[in-house]
């Protein structure tokens, strides 16, 4: 199995290097929601069950987590969920056309807390620009982090890319609850959940 493989139960579908992911998914006129780095969570599956008319794509760098996700999708009998195993930057930058995505969700990305490692953080100025390019008009980005420094960086780069912060919470809403959110809640750690849109709040 190669890195450029598009997974869904029960088979793997090889995509050409320049393939459009929404076209391969058969999105058509349906809304497309993308979660970057779903890990061990099932947030995408819960949302897909509630919104059967929309399409959902999970992107994950871990092969093991990707496989387990696909197994959960198959057991749930969901036909509106797809999974891509590989680099999310490649997916967002090369495989998602401009104006093709209704929302991105990025919950608790690795904060890489040491300054010398900040370059490894996923939400940077370059990836923010790629996310905004792929979003439709009135598209949204949802983020959550437990790290104050990363929160400030997210605010800076998403605002710099033209996004407007329209909602901020110090807890994660039920619709976006994740294993990490529940963990931080148990140990009393604060989090920042933010919702952003491509349109001005004014």
Residue frames as a rotation matrix with the C-alpha (Angstrom) as fourth column:
UNK 1
0.583 0.812 0.000 0.00
0.812 -0.583 0.000 0.00
0.000 0.000 -1.000 0.00
UNK 2
-0.402 -0.761 0.509 1.47
0.766 -0.584 -0.268 3.36
0.501 0.282 0.818 -1.00
UNK 3
-0.766 0.057 -0.640 1.12
0.424 -0.705 -0.569 6.79
-0.483 -0.707 0.516 0.56
UNK 4
-0.771 0.468 -0.431 -1.12
-0.612 -0.731 0.301 8.03
-0.175 0.496 0.851 -2.27
UNK 5
-0.793 0.537 -0.287 -3.97
0.376 0.803 0.463 5.63
0.479 0.259 -0.839 -1.61
UNK 6
-0.498 0.755 0.426 -7.57
-0.784 -0.602 0.150 6.59
0.369 -0.259 0.892 -1.02
UNK 7
-0.985 -0.016 -0.172 -9.14
0.059 0.902 -0.427 4.22
0.162 -0.431 -0.888 1.49
UNK 8
-0.250 0.907 0.339 -12.67
-0.968 -0.224 -0.116 3.07
-0.029 -0.357 0.934 1.98
UNK 9
-0.587 0.111 0.802 -14.20
-0.196 0.942 -0.274 -0.22
-0.786 -0.318 -0.531 2.97
UNK 10
0.835 -0.356 0.420 -13.94
0.018 0.780 0.626 -2.73
-0.551 -0.515 0.657 1.50
UNK 11
0.511 -0.637 0.578 -11.37
0.859 0.354 -0.370 -1.75
0.031 0.685 0.728 -1.17
UNK 12
-0.021 -0.607 -0.794 -8.55
0.288 -0.764 0.577 0.71
-0.957 -0.217 0.191 -1.77
UNK 13
0.801 0.320 0.507 -8.80
0.578 -0.191 -0.793 2.96
-0.157 0.928 -0.337 -4.81
UNK 14
-0.262 -0.959 -0.103 -5.54
0.820 -0.278 0.501 4.24
-0.509 0.047 0.859 -6.30
UNK 15
0.782 0.508 -0.362 -5.70
0.299 -0.815 -0.497 7.88
-0.547 0.280 -0.789 -7.30
UNK 16
0.366 -0.664 0.652 -3.65
0.775 -0.171 -0.608 9.45
0.516 0.728 0.452 -10.10
UNK 17
-0.499 -0.696 -0.516 -1.17
0.866 -0.418 -0.274 12.02
-0.024 -0.584 0.812 -8.78
UNK 18
-0.991 0.089 0.102 -3.22
-0.071 -0.984 0.164 14.95
0.115 0.155 0.981 -10.10
UNK 19
-0.423 0.894 -0.146 -6.64
0.671 0.418 0.612 13.54
0.608 0.161 -0.777 -9.22
UNK 20
-0.458 0.425 0.781 -9.32
-0.595 -0.799 0.085 15.76
0.660 -0.426 0.619 -7.72
UNK 21
-0.999 0.022 -0.049 -10.31
0.051 0.656 -0.753 14.19
0.016 -0.754 -0.656 -4.43
UNK 22
-0.393 0.919 -0.035 -13.91
-0.507 -0.248 -0.826 15.51
-0.767 -0.307 0.563 -4.47
UNK 23
0.060 0.395 -0.917 -14.38
-0.986 0.165 0.007 14.07
0.154 0.904 0.400 -7.98
UNK 24
-0.657 -0.383 -0.650 -13.00
-0.323 0.921 -0.217 10.69
0.682 0.067 -0.729 -6.91
UNK 25
-0.943 0.324 0.074 -15.34
0.016 0.265 -0.964 10.73
-0.332 -0.908 -0.255 -3.92
UNK 26
-0.532 0.790 0.305 -18.35
0.676 0.180 0.714 11.49
0.509 0.586 -0.630 -6.08
UNK 27
-0.747 0.193 -0.636 -19.16
0.445 -0.567 -0.694 14.59
-0.494 -0.801 0.337 -4.06
UNK 28
-0.285 0.639 0.715 -21.05
0.846 -0.182 0.501 16.36
0.450 0.748 -0.489 -6.85
UNK 29
-0.070 0.368 0.927 -23.33
-0.064 -0.929 0.364 19.01
0.995 -0.033 0.089 -5.40
UNK 30
0.687 0.344 -0.640 -23.12
0.543 0.342 0.767 17.62
0.483 -0.874 0.048 -1.88
UNK 31
0.755 -0.438 0.488 -21.43
-0.618 -0.725 0.303 19.54
0.221 -0.531 -0.818 0.91
UNK 32
0.420 -0.711 -0.563 -17.88
0.371 0.701 -0.609 18.37
0.828 0.047 0.559 1.68
UNK 33
0.821 -0.160 0.548 -16.48
-0.552 -0.467 0.691 18.47
0.145 -0.870 -0.472 5.22
UNK 34
0.346 -0.815 -0.466 -12.84
0.087 0.522 -0.848 17.60
0.934 0.253 0.251 5.93
UNK 35
0.957 -0.149 0.250 -11.24
-0.268 -0.118 0.956 16.65
-0.113 -0.982 -0.153 9.25
UNK 36
0.321 -0.929 -0.184 -7.45
-0.397 0.045 -0.917 16.85
0.860 0.367 -0.354 9.42
UNK 37
-0.687 -0.726 -0.016 -5.82
-0.328 0.330 -0.885 14.41
0.648 -0.603 -0.465 11.85
UNK 38
0.343 0.927 0.151 -8.78
-0.619 0.102 0.778 12.50
0.706 -0.361 0.609 13.29
UNK 39
-0.573 -0.680 0.457 -6.47
-0.789 0.307 -0.532 10.12
0.221 -0.666 -0.712 15.19
UNK 40
-0.962 0.210 -0.175 -8.42
0.251 0.933 -0.257 7.60
0.110 -0.291 -0.950 17.28
UNK 41
-0.692 0.699 -0.182 -11.57
-0.274 -0.487 -0.829 9.70
-0.668 -0.524 0.528 17.40
UNK 42
-0.594 0.596 0.541 -15.00
0.788 0.567 0.240 9.16
-0.164 0.569 -0.806 15.88
UNK 43
-0.380 0.443 -0.812 -16.17
0.021 -0.873 -0.486 12.76
-0.925 -0.202 0.322 15.60
UNK 44
-0.743 0.057 -0.667 -16.39
-0.655 -0.270 0.706 12.54
-0.140 0.961 0.238 11.80
UNK 45
-0.858 0.439 -0.269 -18.44
0.307 0.855 0.417 9.35
0.413 0.275 -0.868 12.02
UNK 46
-0.441 0.718 -0.539 -20.89
0.695 -0.106 -0.711 10.92
-0.568 -0.688 -0.452 14.50
UNK 47
-0.384 0.264 -0.885 -21.32
-0.362 -0.925 -0.119 13.96
-0.850 0.275 0.450 12.27
UNK 48
-0.878 0.006 -0.479 -21.71
-0.462 0.255 0.850 11.83
0.127 0.967 -0.221 9.13
UNK 49
-0.735 0.657 -0.168 -24.52
0.676 0.729 -0.108 9.90
0.052 -0.193 -0.980 10.79
UNK 50
-0.197 0.665 -0.720 -26.34
0.450 -0.591 -0.669 13.15
-0.871 -0.456 -0.183 11.56
UNK 51
0.152 0.167 -0.974 -25.82
-0.611 -0.759 -0.225 14.56
-0.777 0.629 -0.013 8.05
UNK 52
0.048 -0.129 0.990 -26.33
0.384 0.918 0.101 11.73
-0.922 0.376 0.094 5.53
UNK 53
0.868 0.344 0.359 -26.69
0.454 -0.255 -0.854 14.15
-0.203 0.904 -0.378 2.60
UNK 54
0.695 -0.705 -0.142 -23.17
-0.714 -0.700 -0.019 15.57
-0.086 0.115 -0.990 3.07
UNK 55
0.705 -0.575 -0.414 -19.79
0.275 0.760 -0.588 13.95
0.653 0.301 0.695 2.32
UNK 56
0.854 -0.426 0.298 -17.02
-0.460 -0.352 0.815 13.64
-0.242 -0.833 -0.497 4.90
UNK 57
0.578 -0.761 -0.294 -13.30
0.098 0.422 -0.901 13.14
0.810 0.493 0.318 4.40
UNK 58
0.916 -0.392 0.087 -10.86
-0.125 -0.071 0.990 12.22
-0.381 -0.917 -0.114 7.17
UNK 59
0.588 -0.801 -0.116 -7.15
-0.191 0.002 -0.982 12.76
0.786 0.599 -0.152 6.58
UNK 60
0.882 -0.265 0.389 -4.61
-0.349 0.185 0.919 10.99
-0.316 -0.946 0.071 8.81
UNK 61
0.220 -0.908 -0.356 -0.85
-0.917 -0.068 -0.393 10.44
0.332 0.412 -0.848 8.63
UNK 62
-0.491 -0.394 0.777 -0.92
-0.721 0.684 -0.109 7.28
-0.489 -0.614 -0.620 10.76
UNK 63
-0.596 0.223 -0.771 -1.55
-0.537 0.604 0.590 4.11
0.597 0.765 -0.240 8.76
UNK 64
-0.866 0.236 -0.440 -2.77
0.445 0.767 -0.463 2.20
0.228 -0.597 -0.769 11.82
UNK 65
-0.619 0.657 -0.431 -5.25
0.054 -0.512 -0.858 4.90
-0.784 -0.554 0.281 12.83
UNK 66
-0.491 0.417 -0.765 -6.44
-0.860 -0.370 0.351 5.19
-0.137 0.830 0.540 9.24
UNK 67
-0.744 0.166 -0.647 -7.12
-0.132 0.913 0.386 1.45
0.655 0.373 -0.658 9.03
UNK 68
-0.794 0.448 -0.412 -9.03
0.580 0.354 -0.733 1.43
-0.183 -0.821 -0.541 12.30
UNK 69
-0.571 0.580 -0.582 -11.06
-0.417 -0.815 -0.403 4.44
-0.708 0.012 0.706 11.14
UNK 70
-0.555 0.335 -0.762 -12.03
-0.762 0.163 0.627 2.60
0.334 0.928 0.165 7.96
UNK 71
-0.813 0.249 -0.527 -13.10
0.333 0.940 -0.070 -0.41
0.478 -0.232 -0.847 9.99
UNK 72
-0.686 0.576 -0.445 -15.34
0.323 -0.306 -0.895 1.81
-0.652 -0.758 0.024 12.13
UNK 73
-0.522 0.477 -0.707 -16.83
-0.772 -0.617 0.153 3.36
-0.364 0.625 0.690 8.99
UNK 74
-0.669 0.220 -0.710 -17.59
-0.381 0.718 0.582 -0.10
0.638 0.660 -0.396 7.60
UNK 75
-0.817 0.359 -0.452 -19.15
0.569 0.633 -0.526 -1.33
0.097 -0.686 -0.721 10.85
UNK 76
-0.561 0.612 -0.557 -21.35
0.018 -0.664 -0.748 1.77
-0.828 -0.429 0.361 10.98
UNK 77
-0.085 0.528 0.845 -22.47
0.899 0.407 -0.164 1.19
-0.430 0.745 -0.509 7.38
UNK 78
0.356 0.186 -0.916 -21.73
0.017 -0.981 -0.193 4.78
-0.934 0.053 -0.353 6.44
UNK 79
0.273 -0.202 0.941 -21.54
0.931 0.301 -0.206 5.46
-0.242 0.932 0.270 2.70
UNK 80
0.851 0.091 0.518 -20.79
0.279 -0.913 -0.298 9.19
0.446 0.398 -0.802 2.99
UNK 81
0.742 -0.666 0.084 -17.35
-0.407 -0.347 0.845 8.92
-0.533 -0.660 -0.529 4.66
UNK 82
0.787 -0.608 -0.106 -13.95
0.214 0.429 -0.878 8.56
0.579 0.668 0.468 3.01
UNK 83
0.806 -0.583 -0.098 -10.44
0.010 -0.152 0.988 8.42
-0.591 -0.798 -0.117 4.42
UNK 84
0.760 -0.649 -0.028 -7.09
-0.105 -0.080 -0.991 9.47
0.641 0.756 -0.129 3.01
UNK 85
0.773 -0.600 -0.206 -3.87
0.471 0.326 0.820 8.11
-0.424 -0.731 0.534 4.51
UNK 86
0.075 -0.816 0.574 -1.01
0.928 -0.154 -0.340 10.52
0.365 0.558 0.745 3.98
UNK 87
-0.766 -0.517 -0.382 0.21
0.613 -0.766 -0.194 14.08
-0.192 -0.383 0.903 4.28
UNK 88
0.238 0.938 -0.253 -2.65
0.799 -0.337 -0.498 16.52
-0.552 -0.084 -0.829 4.85
UNK 89
-0.097 -0.334 -0.938 -0.62
-0.219 -0.912 0.347 19.32
-0.971 0.240 0.016 3.23
UNK 90
-0.967 -0.245 0.076 -0.59
-0.004 0.310 0.951 17.32
-0.256 0.919 -0.300 -0.01
UNK 91
-0.366 0.910 0.195 -4.34
0.921 0.384 -0.061 16.75
-0.130 0.157 -0.979 0.23
UNK 92
0.401 0.565 -0.722 -5.17
0.529 -0.786 -0.321 20.40
-0.748 -0.253 -0.613 0.94
UNK 93
-0.063 -0.549 -0.834 -2.60
-0.318 -0.781 0.538 21.87
-0.946 0.299 -0.126 -1.41
UNK 94
-0.822 -0.424 -0.380 -2.80
-0.489 0.183 0.853 19.52
-0.292 0.887 -0.358 -4.39
UNK 95
-0.917 0.399 -0.004 -5.90
0.365 0.841 0.399 17.33
0.163 0.364 -0.917 -4.29
UNK 96
-0.008 0.921 -0.389 -8.66
0.838 -0.206 -0.506 19.65
-0.546 -0.330 -0.770 -3.11
UNK 97
-0.280 -0.083 0.957 -9.57
0.809 -0.557 0.188 22.21
0.517 0.827 0.223 -5.80
UNK 98
-0.998 -0.006 0.061 -10.21
-0.020 -0.909 -0.417 25.85
0.058 -0.418 0.907 -4.96
UNK 99
-0.473 0.873 0.118 -13.72
-0.881 -0.468 -0.073 26.53
-0.009 -0.139 0.990 -3.62
UNK 100
-0.289 0.332 -0.898 -14.48
-0.345 0.839 0.421 22.84
0.893 0.431 -0.129 -3.03
UNK 101
-0.588 -0.052 -0.807 -14.71
0.614 0.621 -0.488 22.43
0.526 -0.782 -0.333 0.77
UNK 102
0.386 0.822 0.419 -17.50
0.178 -0.512 0.840 23.58
0.905 -0.250 -0.344 3.08
UNK 103
0.797 -0.141 0.587 -15.55
-0.588 -0.400 0.703 23.15
0.136 -0.906 -0.402 6.31
UNK 104
-0.067 -0.836 -0.544 -12.25
-0.023 0.546 -0.837 22.02
0.997 -0.044 -0.056 7.79
UNK 105
0.911 0.250 0.328 -11.99
-0.334 -0.018 0.942 20.70
0.242 -0.968 0.067 11.34
UNK 106
0.013 -0.959 -0.282 -8.57
0.066 0.282 -0.957 20.53
0.998 -0.007 0.067 13.05
UNK 107
0.842 0.416 0.344 -8.90
-0.326 -0.116 0.938 19.51
0.430 -0.902 0.038 16.69
UNK 108
0.776 -0.533 0.337 -5.89
-0.331 0.111 0.937 19.48
-0.537 -0.839 -0.090 19.03
UNK 109
0.783 -0.606 -0.142 -3.07
0.056 0.296 -0.954 19.37
0.620 0.738 0.265 16.49
UNK 110
0.368 -0.728 -0.579 0.33
0.924 0.356 0.140 18.64
0.105 -0.586 0.803 18.03
UNK 111
0.988 0.100 -0.119 1.46
0.120 -0.978 0.169 21.96
-0.100 -0.181 -0.978 19.62
UNK 112
0.290 -0.951 0.104 5.20
0.755 0.161 -0.636 21.19
0.588 0.263 0.765 19.36
UNK 113
0.906 0.312 -0.287 5.72
0.424 -0.655 0.625 23.32
0.007 -0.688 -0.726 22.48
UNK 114
0.106 -0.932 -0.347 9.50
0.613 -0.214 0.761 23.82
-0.783 -0.293 0.548 22.22
UNK 115
0.463 0.090 -0.882 10.37
-0.358 -0.891 -0.279 26.94
-0.811 0.445 -0.380 20.20
UNK 116
-0.538 -0.779 -0.323 12.86
-0.631 0.118 0.767 25.08
-0.559 0.616 -0.555 18.03
UNK 117
-0.814 0.296 0.499 10.04
0.440 0.876 0.199 22.72
-0.378 0.382 -0.843 17.00
UNK 118
-0.128 0.835 -0.535 7.43
-0.099 -0.547 -0.831 25.37
-0.987 -0.054 0.153 16.17
UNK 119
-0.514 -0.135 -0.847 8.22
-0.817 -0.222 0.531 24.90
-0.260 0.966 0.004 12.46
UNK 120
-0.985 0.128 -0.113 6.54
0.089 0.951 0.297 21.49
0.146 0.282 -0.948 12.71
UNK 121
-0.494 0.862 -0.110 3.15
-0.010 -0.132 -0.991 22.89
-0.869 -0.489 0.074 13.77
UNK 122
-0.410 0.361 0.838 0.51
0.857 0.466 0.219 22.06
-0.311 0.808 -0.501 11.20
UNK 123
0.681 0.701 0.212 -1.35
0.732 -0.651 -0.200 25.39
-0.002 0.291 -0.957 11.22
UNK 124
-0.375 -0.825 -0.424 1.19
0.609 -0.563 0.558 27.83
-0.699 -0.049 0.713 9.81
UNK 125
-0.142 0.294 -0.945 0.86
-0.446 -0.872 -0.204 30.76
-0.884 0.392 0.255 7.40
UNK 126
-0.783 -0.219 -0.582 1.40
-0.620 0.215 0.754 28.54
-0.040 0.952 -0.304 4.36
UNK 127
-0.857 0.512 -0.061 -1.15
0.505 0.857 0.102 25.89
0.104 0.057 -0.993 5.34
UNK 128
-0.279 0.774 -0.568 -3.64
0.335 -0.476 -0.813 28.59
-0.900 -0.417 -0.127 6.37
UNK 129
-0.386 0.085 -0.918 -3.43
-0.735 -0.631 0.250 30.00
-0.558 0.771 0.306 2.84
UNK 130
-0.934 0.024 -0.356 -4.03
-0.219 0.749 0.625 26.52
0.281 0.662 -0.695 1.39
UNK 131
-0.655 0.736 -0.171 -7.06
0.659 0.446 -0.605 25.97
-0.369 -0.510 -0.777 3.63
UNK 132
-0.160 0.596 -0.786 -8.60
-0.100 -0.802 -0.588 29.30
-0.982 -0.016 0.188 2.61
UNK 133
-0.669 -0.142 -0.730 -7.98
-0.719 -0.126 0.684 28.57
-0.190 0.982 -0.018 -1.08
UNK 134
-0.937 0.259 -0.236 -9.86
0.157 0.912 0.378 25.27
0.313 0.317 -0.895 -0.81
UNK 135
-0.608 0.734 -0.301 -12.81
0.451 0.008 -0.892 26.72
-0.653 -0.679 -0.336 1.13
UNK 136
-0.178 0.689 0.702 -16.05
0.885 -0.201 0.421 27.75
0.431 0.696 -0.574 -0.53
UNK 137
-0.576 0.150 0.804 -17.50
-0.238 -0.971 0.010 31.19
0.782 -0.186 0.595 0.04
UNK 138
0.280 0.623 0.730 -18.86
-0.877 -0.144 0.459 31.22
0.391 -0.769 0.506 3.60
UNK 139
0.339 -0.263 -0.903 -16.73
0.165 0.962 -0.219 28.16
0.926 -0.075 0.369 4.36
UNK 140
0.796 0.033 0.605 -15.62
-0.563 -0.326 0.759 27.47
0.222 -0.945 -0.241 7.92
UNK 141
-0.183 -0.827 -0.531 -12.59
-0.043 0.546 -0.836 26.28
0.982 -0.130 -0.135 9.86
UNK 142
0.861 0.403 0.310 -13.00
-0.350 0.027 0.936 24.83
0.369 -0.915 0.164 13.35
UNK 143
-0.126 -0.952 -0.277 -9.95
-0.079 0.288 -0.954 24.51
0.989 -0.099 -0.112 15.59
UNK 144
0.938 0.283 0.201 -9.27
-0.206 -0.010 0.978 23.50
0.279 -0.959 0.049 19.18
UNK 145
0.005 -0.970 -0.244 -6.08
0.152 0.242 -0.958 23.55
0.988 -0.032 0.149 21.23
UNK 146
0.818 0.172 -0.548 -4.98
0.548 0.054 0.835 23.29
0.173 -0.984 -0.050 24.85
UNK 147
-0.116 -0.971 -0.208 -1.78
0.969 -0.156 0.190 25.28
-0.217 -0.179 0.960 24.20
UNK 148
0.552 0.406 -0.729 -1.94
0.384 -0.899 -0.209 29.06
-0.740 -0.165 -0.652 24.65
UNK 149
-0.320 -0.768 -0.555 1.00
-0.260 -0.492 0.831 29.74
-0.911 0.410 -0.042 22.36
UNK 150
-0.863 0.067 0.500 -0.45
0.463 0.498 0.733 27.65
-0.200 0.865 -0.461 19.55
UNK 151
0.199 0.976 -0.093 -3.83
0.898 -0.220 -0.381 29.34
-0.392 -0.008 -0.920 20.09
UNK 152
0.338 -0.128 -0.932 -2.18
-0.052 -0.992 0.117 32.71
-0.940 0.009 -0.342 19.52
UNK 153
-0.746 -0.656 -0.111 -0.40
-0.186 0.046 0.981 31.42
-0.639 0.753 -0.157 16.41
UNK 154
-0.502 0.659 0.561 -3.63
0.841 0.524 0.138 30.00
-0.203 0.540 -0.817 15.00
UNK 155
0.491 0.703 -0.514 -5.33
0.578 -0.705 -0.411 33.35
-0.651 -0.096 -0.753 15.51
UNK 156
-0.017 -0.596 -0.803 -2.49
-0.295 -0.764 0.574 35.19
-0.955 0.246 -0.163 13.83
UNK 157
-0.885 -0.458 0.084 -2.18
-0.064 0.299 0.952 33.00
-0.461 0.837 -0.294 10.75
UNK 158
-0.352 0.821 0.449 -5.89
0.916 0.401 -0.014 32.45
-0.191 0.406 -0.894 10.10
UNK 159
0.541 0.488 -0.686 -6.63
0.373 -0.869 -0.324 36.16
-0.754 -0.080 -0.652 10.47
UNK 160
-0.248 -0.747 -0.617 -3.66
-0.372 -0.515 0.772 36.87
-0.895 0.421 -0.150 8.22
UNK 161
-0.907 -0.048 0.419 -5.13
0.314 0.585 0.748 34.52
-0.281 0.810 -0.515 5.61
UNK 162
-0.793 0.603 0.079 -8.40
-0.408 -0.625 0.666 36.47
0.451 0.496 0.742 5.60
UNK 163
-0.306 0.704 -0.641 -10.49
0.607 0.663 0.438 34.36
0.734 -0.255 -0.630 7.98
UNK 164
-0.258 0.328 0.909 -12.82
-0.614 -0.782 0.108 35.94
0.746 -0.530 0.403 10.55
UNK 165
-0.916 -0.051 -0.397 -13.08
0.267 0.660 -0.702 34.49
0.298 -0.749 -0.591 14.06
UNK 166
-0.333 0.892 0.307 -16.82
-0.410 -0.430 0.805 34.30
0.849 0.142 0.508 14.73
UNK 167
0.798 0.588 0.131 -17.00
-0.371 0.309 0.876 32.14
0.475 -0.747 0.465 17.86
UNK 168
-0.394 -0.912 -0.115 -14.66
-0.347 0.264 -0.900 31.26
0.851 -0.315 -0.421 20.72
UNK 169
0.780 0.618 0.099 -15.26
-0.350 0.299 0.888 28.98
0.519 -0.727 0.450 23.68
UNK 170
-0.228 -0.836 0.499 -13.26
-0.953 0.085 -0.292 27.71
0.202 -0.541 -0.816 26.61
UNK 171
-0.265 0.133 0.955 -14.87
-0.276 0.938 -0.207 24.30
-0.924 -0.319 -0.212 26.22
UNK 172
-0.973 -0.108 -0.206 -15.52
-0.229 0.280 0.932 22.11
-0.043 0.954 -0.297 23.20
UNK 173
-0.134 0.989 -0.060 -19.16
-0.983 -0.140 -0.119 21.96
-0.127 0.043 0.991 22.01
UNK 174
0.143 0.266 0.953 -20.82
-0.352 0.914 -0.203 18.55
-0.925 -0.306 0.224 22.10
UNK 175
0.954 0.286 -0.090 -20.82
-0.172 0.277 -0.945 18.33
-0.246 0.917 0.314 18.29
UNK 176
0.508 -0.841 -0.187 -17.02
-0.448 -0.073 -0.891 18.58
0.736 0.536 -0.413 18.28
UNK 177
0.590 -0.284 0.756 -16.26
-0.730 0.214 0.649 16.61
-0.346 -0.935 -0.081 21.42
UNK 178
0.406 -0.568 -0.716 -13.24
-0.432 0.572 -0.697 14.40
0.805 0.593 -0.013 21.06
UNK 179
0.629 -0.255 -0.735 -11.17
0.619 0.736 0.274 12.02
0.471 -0.627 0.621 23.15
UNK 180
-0.510 -0.855 0.095 -8.61
0.660 -0.459 -0.595 14.77
0.552 -0.241 0.798 23.71
UNK 181
-0.290 0.476 0.831 -11.32
-0.390 -0.851 0.351 17.22
0.874 -0.222 0.432 24.79
UNK 182
0.766 0.620 -0.173 -12.65
-0.142 0.425 0.894 14.74
0.627 -0.660 0.414 27.33
UNK 183
0.236 -0.774 -0.588 -9.14
0.850 0.457 -0.261 14.05
0.470 -0.438 0.766 28.58
UNK 184
-0.687 -0.519 0.509 -8.41
0.275 -0.833 -0.479 17.73
0.673 -0.189 0.715 29.17
UNK 185
0.128 0.834 0.537 -11.79
-0.494 -0.416 0.764 18.12
0.860 -0.363 0.358 30.84
UNK 186
0.735 0.157 -0.659 -11.01
0.350 0.745 0.567 15.27
0.580 -0.648 0.493 33.27
UNK 187
-0.031 -0.860 -0.510 -7.66
0.979 0.077 -0.189 16.73
0.202 -0.505 0.839 34.32
UNK 188
0.538 0.391 -0.747 -8.98
0.637 -0.769 0.056 20.28
-0.552 -0.506 -0.663 34.52
UNK 189
-0.623 -0.783 0.004 -6.90
0.553 -0.436 0.710 21.68
-0.554 0.444 0.704 31.64
UNK 190
0.209 0.690 -0.693 -8.35
-0.136 -0.681 -0.719 24.66
-0.968 0.244 -0.048 29.77
UNK 191
-0.404 -0.257 0.878 -8.87
0.812 0.342 0.474 24.56
-0.422 0.904 0.070 26.00
UNK 192
-0.352 0.330 -0.876 -9.73
-0.396 -0.900 -0.180 27.10
-0.848 0.284 0.448 23.34
UNK 193
-0.249 0.409 0.878 -12.26
0.816 0.576 -0.036 26.12
-0.521 0.708 -0.477 20.66
UNK 194
-0.434 0.026 -0.900 -12.59
-0.268 -0.958 0.102 28.55
-0.860 0.285 0.423 17.74
UNK 195
0.188 0.518 0.834 -14.82
0.807 0.403 -0.432 28.80
-0.560 0.754 -0.343 14.68
UNK 196
-0.527 -0.485 -0.698 -13.70
-0.062 -0.797 0.601 30.83
-0.848 0.360 0.390 11.69
UNK 197
0.478 0.699 0.532 -15.43
0.570 0.214 -0.794 31.85
-0.668 0.683 -0.296 8.47
UNK 198
-0.462 -0.655 0.598 -14.33
0.873 -0.218 0.436 33.21
-0.155 0.724 0.672 5.11
UNK 199
0.102 0.578 0.810 -16.92
0.592 -0.689 0.418 35.99
0.800 0.437 -0.412 5.32
UNK 200
-0.780 -0.396 0.485 -16.75
-0.055 -0.728 -0.683 39.15
0.624 -0.559 0.546 7.40
UNK 201
-0.540 0.576 -0.613 -18.73
0.841 0.355 -0.408 39.17
-0.018 -0.736 -0.676 10.65
UNK 202
-0.588 0.308 -0.748 -19.80
0.052 -0.908 -0.415 42.74
-0.807 -0.283 0.518 9.89
